[in-house]
Amino acid sequence: MLMRLDTALLRAVPGAFILNSGIGKLGLDEESAAGLQQMAANGVPMVEEMTPAQFGKFLSYGEIAVGAALLVPFVPTRIAGAALTTFASGLVANYFAIDSMTKDDGIRPSEDGTAVAKDTWLAAIGLALMFTTGDKKKKNKKNKK
């Protein structure tokens, strides 16, 4: 299965980062999970309905699934892009929901929000993957017709 180099790079870098993050959260203690859950609830209120232990598993397994989908070549690029976009949308929702993350204009990152604002890049990468033109094999078939 051939994949374009630009597509492979867009998938590999965030995929490895997110997979590593998810693996690092396996066995997350309840106190740490509760802290992450409280922050996540700002952007995605429905996570408050989970116990901290459930949320910790949900978060770690979700990150592992998204990271793996980006890294394995048999997952179609558009599907992997949709997974990344969905994941990043939750992160970006947190950024905009927490007043201290942005300056008074509600858009530009404050000092506290600079580290979180980078999640917009993940959303952009996810969207780029969703709108990609496909792999080399499919493109060559179209050109031969």
N, C-alpha and C positions, 0 to 999 in steps of 0.2 A: 504494500500500500504506500504510494508516494504522497508526500506532503510537501507543499512549497516551503522554502526556507523561511520566508517571512511569517507564514502561518505557524510553523514549528517554533519559531522564537517567541511569537506572541502567546503560544500555549505553554511552552516549557518554563519560562521565567516565572510567571504568576503561579503556574501549576506546582512547581517545586516549592515555592514560598508558602503557598496555602496548604499543601500536603504536609510540609514540615510543621506548620503551625498546628494543624489538626492532630498530628502524632504527638506533639508536645502537650496537648491538652488531654490526652488519654489518661484516665485515672486522676483527673483534676479533683482536688479536695473541695469539699462542699462550701467552704468559706470563699475560696477563689471563684468557684462557679457562681455563687450568689452575687459577688461583686460584678462579674461580667454580665450576669443576667439583669442586674439593676441598670447597668449602663445600656444594654441592648433594649430594654423595655422603653427607653426614651424614643427610639425610632420604630420599634416593632412591639407595640403594647401587648400583643397576645402571648408573648413569652412569659409574662407574669403568671400565667395560669399553670406553668410547669413548676415542679419542685426544682431547687438548685441542682440536685443530682441528675434529674432528667434533662435540664437545660445543658449541663456540662457534657453529657453524652450526646445530645442533639447537636451541640456546637462542634465537638470534636469529630463526630461521625460525618457531619455535614461538610466540614472543611476537608476531611479526608476524601469524601466522595467528589467534591468539586475539584480538588487538586488532582486526583486520579483521572477524572474525566478529561482534564486538560492534558495530562501527560500521556495517556495511552492513545495510540494512533487510530485504533478502530472505532473510537467514539467520533461521530461526525463533528466537524469543526463548528458547524452552526449550533449543534446541541451543546457542545462544550462551552461555546460563547454564551448561549442562553443561561447555562448554569452559572457561569462567572458573572454575568450581568445581574442575575437575581441575587446572588450572594453579595455583590458589591452594592446593590441598591439598598440592602439592609444597612450596610456600613455607612453609606452616604446619608441615609435617613437619620441615623444617629448624629451625624455631623451637623445637620441642619436643625435637629430637634433640641440640641443642648446649646443654650444661649452663649455659654462661655467659649464655645468652639469658634465662633465667628466674631468679627468686628461689628460695630454698630449697624453696618449696612446689611448684616445677615447673610453675607455671601463670602467675603474675603476672610481667610482664616486668621484667628487671633494667635497669640503665641501658644496657647493651650491647644488650639485646633490644627496647627500646622501638621503634626504627625498624622492626624486623622484625615485631613484634606487629601492626602495622597490616595485615599481609597477611590477618589474620582477617577484616577488613572486606571484602576481595575475595571471600573464601569466602562470607560472608553475602550479599553482592550476587549472587553466582552462584547460590546456593540460592534467593534471592528470585525471580530470573529464571526458574529452573527451575519454580517453583510459581506463576508468574503466571497470571492468568485469561485472557490472550489480548489480541488487539487489538480496536479499536472495531468494525471491520467484522464480525468473527465474533460479537461480543457483540450487535450490532444484529440480526443474522440470527436468533439464538436468541430474542430478545425478540419478534420478529414472528411466530413460530410459534404 
